[in-house]
Amino acid sequence: MRLAAFLLLSAAAAFAAPLSFQLRDTQGALHTQAEFAAHKAIVLFFTTTDCPIANSYVPEMNRIHDAYASRSVLFYAVQTDLTIPEADVAKYARDFRYTYPLLLDPNQQLVRWTGASITPQVAILAPDGKLLYLGRVDNRVADFGKQRLQPTVIDLRDSLDAVLAGKPVPHATTKSVGCAITLKSAP
């Protein structure tokens, strides 16, 4: 019985539709999964305007972007809270000085594709959309109210280094601490 269930799930995964999206960023530019093909890895930074833990990671994510973009890594931030007006999200992106596009995802396609559930949370995707990593940026935030001055584990950087070296990521998932993503009903 277990073997049959495993085979059924494996077959379903093999025939799953590939990731396909057309999303605008806060500056109005249209982005699609076709942009993935020219890169070795894609980083999605799930965030929202009013999550203090996510907001505290924007400078570090900008530094990571600056360190890896020239190494063929594509970065997007993804706004997860659908109740915040687009104009407010655009102002937030300017105020926090994102150095890469912040996508507006009104149907939460990228949240659902990756299984993201917390902000901040990062996903690394292969150019074909396969999820390689989902979890924290680093371990600076250990729990609510418990933070280190400096992280002792740099999960996103370590995972990107592995992917760029053609190796598996050290841990496919890590525990994220932050604000819950509220999913809207599936379209």
FIMARRO-647328 format. One record per residue: residue number from 1; x, y, z of N, C-alpha, C in turn; residue in three letters. Coordinates in Angstrom, 3 decimals. Example, Ala and Ser with C-alpha at 12.3 -4.5 7.8 and 13.67 -1.06 7.14 Angstrom:
BEGIN
 num      nxx      nyy      nzz     caxx     cayy     cazz      cxx      cyy      czz residu
   1   13.190   -5.690    7.800   12.300   -4.500    7.800   13.200   -3.300    7.800    ALA
   2   12.850   -2.250    7.080   13.670   -1.060    7.140   12.900    0.030    7.870    SER
//
This chain:
BEGIN
 num      nxx      nyy      nzz     caxx     cayy     cazz      cxx      cyy      czz residu
   1    0.820   -1.197    0.000    0.000    0.000    0.000    0.867    1.266    0.000    MET
   2    1.920    1.267    0.856    2.797    2.440    0.912    3.539    2.619   -0.402    ARG
   3    3.962    1.504   -0.997    4.660    1.573   -2.267    3.750    2.170   -3.338    LEU
   4    2.504    1.768   -3.360    1.554    2.283   -4.344    1.355    3.786   -4.152    ALA
   5    1.229    4.224   -2.897    1.061    5.653   -2.621    2.296    6.429   -3.053    ALA
   6    3.481    5.879   -2.766    4.732    6.533   -3.159    4.809    6.666   -4.679    PHE
   7    4.468    5.589   -5.388    4.524    5.618   -6.850    3.527    6.611   -7.418    LEU
   8    2.354    6.690   -6.834    1.348    7.640   -7.284    1.827    9.070   -7.087    LEU
   9    2.388    9.373   -5.921    2.900   10.716   -5.652    4.074   11.041   -6.558    LEU
  10    4.943   10.082   -6.786    6.092   10.303   -7.667    5.633   10.596   -9.090    SER
  11    4.647    9.856   -9.556    4.121   10.081  -10.905    3.465   11.454  -11.005    ALA
  12    2.724   11.846   -9.977    2.081   13.159   -9.982    3.128   14.270  -10.019    ALA
  13    4.199   14.109   -9.246    5.259   15.121   -9.232    5.951   15.199  -10.582    ALA
  14    6.123   14.076  -11.232    6.802   14.051  -12.524    6.008   14.791  -13.594    ALA
  15    4.688   14.789  -13.469    3.846   15.434  -14.461    3.286   16.775  -13.992    PHE
  16    3.802   17.290  -12.880    3.335   18.584  -12.380    3.663   19.670  -13.393    ALA
  17    2.791   20.625  -13.492    3.013   21.727  -14.417    4.225   22.538  -13.979    ALA
  18    5.021   22.995  -14.937    6.181   23.810  -14.568    5.725   25.166  -14.025    PRO
  19    6.604   25.803  -13.296    6.314   27.127  -12.769    6.113   28.096  -13.925    LEU
  20    5.028   28.834  -13.870    4.713   29.809  -14.908    4.049   31.007  -14.243    SER
  21    4.627   32.194  -14.447    4.028   33.395  -13.848    4.352   34.620  -14.687    PHE
  22    3.518   35.631  -14.532    3.739   36.973  -15.061    3.372   37.918  -13.944    GLN
  23    4.392   38.512  -13.316    4.160   39.386  -12.168    4.831   40.726  -12.379    LEU
  24    4.168   41.772  -11.944    4.740   43.121  -12.003    5.495   43.391  -10.707    ARG
  25    6.523   44.222  -10.835    7.224   44.669   -9.637    6.694   46.042   -9.239    ASP
  26    7.246   46.594   -8.185    6.738   47.861   -7.650    7.017   49.048   -8.565    THR
  27    7.843   48.861   -9.583    8.101   49.932  -10.547    7.319   49.724  -11.843    GLN
  28    6.502   48.659  -11.882    5.656   48.412  -13.033    6.232   47.479  -14.079    GLY
  29    7.465   47.032  -13.910    8.077   46.117  -14.884    7.479   44.720  -14.741    ALA
  30    7.301   44.051  -15.869    6.748   42.699  -15.887    7.883   41.684  -15.827    LEU
  31    7.720   40.668  -14.978    8.708   39.606  -14.826    8.019   38.261  -15.050    HIS
  32    8.764   37.341  -15.694    8.256   35.986  -15.914    9.335   34.978  -15.556    THR
  33    8.932   33.722  -15.486    9.881   32.652  -15.191   10.913   32.501  -16.303    GLN
  34   10.665   33.054  -17.472   11.641   32.978  -18.570   12.962   33.648  -18.178    ALA
  35   12.923   34.582  -17.254   14.139   35.249  -16.783   15.069   34.283  -16.052    GLU
  36   14.526   33.185  -15.548   15.323   32.214  -14.797   16.407   31.571  -15.661    PHE
  37   16.111   31.350  -16.933   16.975   30.539  -17.805   18.408   31.064  -17.902    ALA
  38   18.591   32.341  -17.778   19.919   32.939  -17.932   20.718   32.946  -16.627    ALA
  39   20.202   32.301  -15.595   20.845   32.341  -14.277   21.098   30.942  -13.734    HIS
  40   22.067   30.868  -12.835   22.403   29.593  -12.198   21.510   29.300  -11.001    LYS
  41   20.974   30.360  -10.390   20.085   30.205   -9.237   19.204   31.436   -9.134    ALA
  42   18.047   31.247   -8.514   17.090   32.338   -8.305   16.775   32.378   -6.817    ILE
  43   16.864   33.561   -6.219   16.537   33.748   -4.802   15.244   34.536   -4.711    VAL
  44   14.305   34.001   -3.944   13.065   34.700   -3.622   13.109   35.056   -2.146    LEU
  45   12.966   36.336   -1.838   12.945   36.820   -0.452   11.500   37.191   -0.136    PHE
  46   10.829   36.368    0.657    9.435   36.607    1.009    9.383   37.601    2.155    PHE
  47    8.625   38.664    1.935    8.604   39.766    2.889    7.237   40.419    2.905    THR
  48    7.052   41.338    3.823    5.883   42.199    3.828    6.261   43.499    4.511    THR
  49    5.497   44.518    4.254    5.865   45.867    4.693    5.874   46.046    6.200    THR
  50    5.078   45.276    6.907    4.907   45.541    8.336    5.464   44.444    9.247    ASP
  51    6.388   43.638    8.749    7.009   42.618    9.587    8.394   43.120   10.014    CYS
  52    8.553   43.455   11.293    9.835   44.030   11.718   11.021   43.094   11.518    PRO
  53   10.828   41.799   11.662   11.946   40.872   11.466   12.341   40.857    9.987    ILE
  54   11.358   40.791    9.100   11.658   40.832    7.659   12.338   42.147    7.296    ALA
  55   11.829   43.239    7.811   12.414   44.545    7.508   13.862   44.636    7.981    ASN
  56   14.169   43.993    9.104   15.533   44.043    9.626   16.516   43.282    8.730    SER
  57   15.994   42.411    7.870   16.852   41.633    6.974   17.072   42.282    5.608    TYR
  58   16.376   43.355    5.297   16.537   43.977    3.976   17.985   44.410    3.727    VAL
  59   18.659   45.083    4.670   20.057   45.442    4.389   20.947   44.227    4.115    PRO
  60   20.769   43.145    4.862   21.561   41.944    4.627   21.219   41.327    3.275    GLU
  61   19.955   41.315    2.909   19.580   40.776    1.601   20.168   41.632    0.475    MET
  62   20.232   42.953    0.664   20.877   43.803   -0.333   22.366   43.463   -0.442    ASN
  63   23.016   43.205    0.686   24.435   42.819    0.657   24.620   41.467   -0.042    ARG
  64   23.730   40.525    0.233   23.816   39.217   -0.421   23.592   39.376   -1.928    ILE
  65   22.609   40.176   -2.294   22.385   40.471   -3.713   23.654   41.023   -4.342    HIS
  66   24.267   42.006   -3.700   25.471   42.631   -4.255   26.608   41.623   -4.400    ASP
  67   26.688   40.662   -3.500   27.762   39.664   -3.540   27.528   38.571   -4.584    ALA
  68   26.269   38.263   -4.908   25.968   37.105   -5.760   25.372   37.438   -7.126    TYR
  69   24.855   38.622   -7.326   24.223   38.936   -8.613   25.208   38.792   -9.765    ALA
  70   26.461   39.167   -9.565   27.461   39.054  -10.630   27.878   37.604  -10.879    SER
  71   27.437   36.704  -10.009   27.756   35.281  -10.156   26.567   34.513  -10.757    ARG
  72   25.711   35.235  -11.449   24.566   34.667  -12.160   23.456   34.180  -11.224    SER
  73   23.231   34.932  -10.142   22.112   34.654   -9.244   21.104   35.793   -9.399    VAL
  74   19.865   35.438   -9.674   18.774   36.393   -9.860   18.022   36.542   -8.538    LEU
  75   17.721   37.764   -8.160   17.040   38.042   -6.894   15.713   38.743   -7.136    PHE
  76   14.708   38.311   -6.376   13.427   38.999   -6.293   13.004   39.011   -4.828    TYR
  77   12.420   40.109   -4.396   11.650   40.102   -3.155   10.205   39.832   -3.582    ALA
  78    9.421   39.229   -2.704    8.029   38.910   -3.020    7.158   39.419   -1.887    VAL
  79    6.255   40.341   -2.197    5.313   40.869   -1.214    4.255   39.804   -0.952    GLN
  80    4.073   39.425    0.314    3.174   38.317    0.641    1.819   38.748    1.183    THR
  81    1.723   39.959    1.711    0.466   40.419    2.317   -0.383   41.110    1.258    ASP
  82   -1.492   40.483    0.910   -2.340   40.990   -0.160   -3.236   42.148    0.256    LEU
  83   -3.267   42.478    1.545   -4.149   43.556    2.015   -3.495   44.929    1.927    THR
  84   -2.219   44.991    1.604   -1.507   46.265    1.563   -1.579   46.833    0.150    ILE
  85   -2.036   48.074    0.014   -2.163   48.679   -1.323   -0.823   48.727   -2.059    PRO
  86   -0.879   48.559   -3.387    0.335   48.541   -4.200    1.169   49.804   -4.020    GLU
  87    0.526   50.955   -3.900    1.264   52.211   -3.724    2.068   52.191   -2.425    ALA
  88    1.513   51.585   -1.381    2.232   51.478   -0.107    3.417   50.520   -0.225    ASP
  89    3.252   49.452   -0.995    4.342   48.503   -1.201    5.452   49.180   -2.011    VAL
  90    5.086   49.964   -3.006    6.092   50.677   -3.811    6.861   51.672   -2.946    ALA
  91    6.160   52.384   -2.077    6.831   53.320   -1.164    7.769   52.570   -0.221    LYS
  92    7.313   51.442    0.294    8.136   50.602    1.162    9.416   50.172    0.443    TYR
  93    9.304   49.726   -0.811   10.481   49.284   -1.569   11.478   50.431   -1.731    ALA
  94   10.969   51.634   -1.980   11.857   52.808   -2.091   12.468   53.159   -0.742    ARG
  95   11.639   53.201    0.298   12.117   53.585    1.635   13.178   52.626    2.168    ASP
  96   13.008   51.336    1.901   13.954   50.338    2.394   15.098   50.087    1.407    PHE
  97   15.052   50.776    0.271   16.142   50.767   -0.715   16.495   49.368   -1.228    ARG
  98   15.464   48.638   -1.612   15.706   47.340   -2.243   16.569   47.549   -3.483    TYR
  99   17.569   46.700   -3.673   18.451   46.807   -4.835   18.082   45.800   -5.924    THR
 100   16.949   45.163   -5.782   16.441   44.184   -6.741   14.927   44.283   -6.730    TYR
 101   14.238   43.736   -7.737   12.788   43.929   -7.853   11.994   43.319   -6.691    PRO
 102   10.977   44.042   -6.265   10.012   43.534   -5.288    8.741   43.229   -6.073    LEU
 103    8.413   41.956   -6.173    7.272   41.512   -6.971    5.967   41.598   -6.211    LEU
 104    4.935   41.977   -6.934    3.570   41.952   -6.418    2.957   40.644   -6.912    LEU
 105    2.532   39.801   -6.002    2.074   38.446   -6.338    0.632   38.283   -5.853    ASP
 106   -0.337   38.868   -6.581   -1.721   38.922   -6.092   -2.397   37.573   -5.894    PRO
 107   -1.898   36.527   -6.540   -2.474   35.189   -6.345   -1.559   34.283   -5.528    ASN
 108   -0.506   34.858   -4.997    0.460   34.138   -4.163    1.029   32.905   -4.864    GLN
 109    1.258   33.026   -6.162    1.804   31.913   -6.942    3.160   31.457   -6.409    GLN
 110    4.045   32.409   -6.118    5.386   32.043   -5.676    5.380   31.518   -4.249    LEU
 111    4.503   32.052   -3.425    4.341   31.536   -2.056    3.899   30.082   -2.118    VAL
 112    2.900   29.806   -2.931    2.379   28.438   -3.056    3.400   27.497   -3.700    ARG
 113    4.101   27.970   -4.733    5.068   27.122   -5.428    6.152   26.636   -4.476    TRP
 114    6.629   27.549   -3.622    7.743   27.213   -2.727    7.299   26.637   -1.391    THR
 115    6.059   26.923   -0.993    5.595   26.515    0.330    6.010   27.489    1.418    GLY
 116    6.384   28.707    1.032    6.771   29.718    2.023    5.616   29.965    2.989    ALA
 117    5.959   30.140    4.262    4.913   30.325    5.279    5.219   31.452    6.261    SER
 118    6.410   32.017    6.184    6.887   33.017    7.147    7.585   34.133    6.380    ILE
 119    7.500   35.356    6.902    8.390   36.414    6.429    9.256   36.829    7.602    THR
 120   10.554   36.915    7.439   11.298   36.670    6.219   11.576   35.192    6.029    PRO
 121   11.539   34.792    4.796   11.916   33.437    4.416   12.472   33.537    3.005    GLN
 122   13.477   32.728    2.706   14.064   32.758    1.373   13.949   31.385    0.724    VAL
 123   13.807   31.417   -0.573   13.810   30.189   -1.371   14.884   30.346   -2.426    ALA
 124   15.566   29.244   -2.710   16.473   29.185   -3.851   15.860   28.213   -4.840    ILE
 125   15.737   28.676   -6.069   15.200   27.851   -7.146   16.277   27.608   -8.186    LEU
 126   16.216   26.459   -8.830   17.034   26.177   -9.999   16.400   26.898  -11.191    ALA
 127   17.123   27.055  -12.284   16.546   27.724  -13.458   15.256   27.083  -13.977    PRO
 128   15.049   25.784  -13.715   13.809   25.124  -14.140   12.678   25.292  -13.128    ASP
 129   12.925   26.045  -12.044   11.905   26.287  -11.029   11.927   25.309   -9.876    GLY
 130   12.802   24.319   -9.929   12.882   23.337   -8.840   13.347   24.022   -7.555    LYS
 131   12.643   23.732   -6.465   12.994   24.293   -5.165   14.216   23.569   -4.612    LEU
 132   15.270   24.332   -4.317   16.507   23.762   -3.790   16.667   24.033   -2.294    LEU
 133   16.116   25.168   -1.825   16.258   25.564   -0.415   15.069   26.428   -0.035    TYR
 134   14.573   26.243    1.189   13.543   27.103    1.758   13.842   27.262    3.234    LEU
 135   14.033   28.497    3.674   14.304   28.709    5.088   14.785   30.103    5.404    GLY
 136   15.555   30.181    6.459   16.024   31.464    6.972   17.209   31.984    6.155    ARG
 137   17.452   33.275    6.310   18.617   33.915    5.705   19.862   33.477    6.471    VAL
 138   19.758   33.545    7.782   20.844   33.148    8.684   20.233   32.933   10.066    ASP
 139   21.058   32.689   11.060   20.514   32.419   12.398   20.621   33.615   13.346    ASN
 140   20.697   34.822   12.791   20.754   36.012   13.644   19.536   36.089   14.572    ARG
 141   18.359   35.789   14.059   17.145   35.770   14.878   16.898   34.322   15.289    VAL
 142   17.098   34.053   16.569   16.933   32.682   17.078   15.478   32.385   17.414    ALA
 143   14.772   33.400   17.911   13.367   33.264   18.285   12.840   34.670   18.521    ASP
 144   11.558   34.797   18.778   11.008   36.114   19.047   11.676   36.689   20.292    PHE
 145   12.271   37.876   20.150   12.950   38.527   21.262   14.341   37.986   21.546    GLY
 146   14.822   37.038   20.743   16.150   36.452   20.954   16.967   36.612   19.667    LYS
 147   17.888   37.580   19.715   18.717   37.848   18.545   20.187   37.871   18.917    GLN
 148   20.999   37.452   17.972   22.450   37.555   18.109   22.884   38.874   17.460    ARG
 149   24.005   39.409   17.896   24.538   40.588   17.228   24.993   40.241   15.818    LEU
 150   25.586   39.050   15.674   26.039   38.553   14.383   25.592   37.100   14.246    GLN
 151   25.225   36.688   13.047   24.860   35.277   12.865   26.077   34.373   13.003    PRO
 152   25.827   33.149   13.409   26.896   32.145   13.461   26.731   31.122   12.338    THR
 153   25.568   31.115   11.690   25.304   30.252   10.540   24.696   31.135    9.453    VAL
 154   25.261   31.066    8.268   24.799   31.915    7.162   24.166   31.031    6.079    ILE
 155   22.986   30.546    6.378   22.310   29.531    5.574   22.168   29.896    4.099    ASP
 156   21.687   31.096    3.808   21.459   31.462    2.414   22.780   31.515    1.655    LEU
 157   23.783   32.155    2.209   25.088   32.239    1.542   25.692   30.838    1.356    ARG
 158   25.629   30.014    2.393   26.167   28.646    2.282   25.438   27.851    1.199    ASP
 159   24.121   28.013    1.141   23.334   27.288    0.136   23.635   27.797   -1.276    SER
 160   23.772   29.101   -1.434   24.123   29.648   -2.746   25.509   29.174   -3.182    LEU
 161   26.463   29.175   -2.244   27.804   28.694   -2.580   27.761   27.246   -3.055    ASP
 162   26.961   26.428   -2.392   26.834   25.024   -2.794   26.233   24.914   -4.194    ALA
 163   25.145   25.608   -4.432   24.485   25.549   -5.743   25.448   26.000   -6.840    VAL
 164   26.158   27.093   -6.604   27.078   27.607   -7.620   28.261   26.668   -7.863    LEU
 165   28.586   25.859   -6.854   29.668   24.875   -6.998   29.159   23.551   -7.566    ALA
 166   27.852   23.472   -7.856   27.282   22.249   -8.406   27.059   21.168   -7.369    GLY
 167   26.970   21.570   -6.113   26.775   20.616   -5.021   25.377   20.786   -4.429    LYS
 168   24.889   19.778   -3.700   23.593   19.947   -3.020   23.727   20.953   -1.874    PRO
 169   22.625   21.609   -1.567   22.648   22.555   -0.445   22.851   21.776    0.851    VAL
 170   23.503   22.394    1.857   23.761   21.685    3.118   22.487   21.201    3.809    PRO
 171   21.442   22.031    3.792   20.147   21.685    4.387   19.077   22.242    3.452    HIS
 172   18.170   21.398    2.991   17.133   21.847    2.056   16.123   22.776    2.722    ALA
 173   15.945   22.632    4.031   15.038   23.515    4.770   15.669   23.882    6.109    THR
 174   15.343   25.073    6.572   15.710   25.502    7.917   14.510   26.230    8.511    THR
 175   14.478   26.308    9.814   13.362   26.958   10.511   13.497   28.477   10.407    LYS
 176   12.437   29.104    9.961   12.383   30.560    9.875   11.598   31.108   11.049    SER
 177   11.989   32.281   11.516   11.284   32.976   12.593   10.805   34.300   12.030    VAL
 178    9.522   34.596   12.202    9.003   35.859   11.683    7.492   35.902   11.721    GLY
 179    6.947   36.590   10.752    5.503   36.840   10.660    4.873   35.821    9.705    CYS
 180    3.747   35.268   10.113    3.063   34.254    9.309    2.517   34.863    8.009    ALA
 181    2.589   34.079    6.954    1.975   34.456    5.673    0.562   33.925    5.680    ILE
 182   -0.393   34.807    5.462   -1.788   34.402    5.383   -2.118   34.117    3.915    THR
 183   -2.481   32.864    3.656   -2.827   32.491    2.283   -4.273   32.853    1.996    LEU
 184   -4.462   33.417    0.807   -5.837   33.647    0.373   -6.337   32.362   -0.247    LYS
 185   -7.628   32.249   -0.419   -8.194   31.063   -1.065   -7.610   30.911   -2.447    SER
 186   -7.333   29.674   -2.831   -6.743   29.400   -4.143   -7.675   29.900   -5.245    ALA
 187   -7.073   30.454   -6.317   -7.908   30.989   -7.424   -8.602   29.889   -8.181    PRO
//
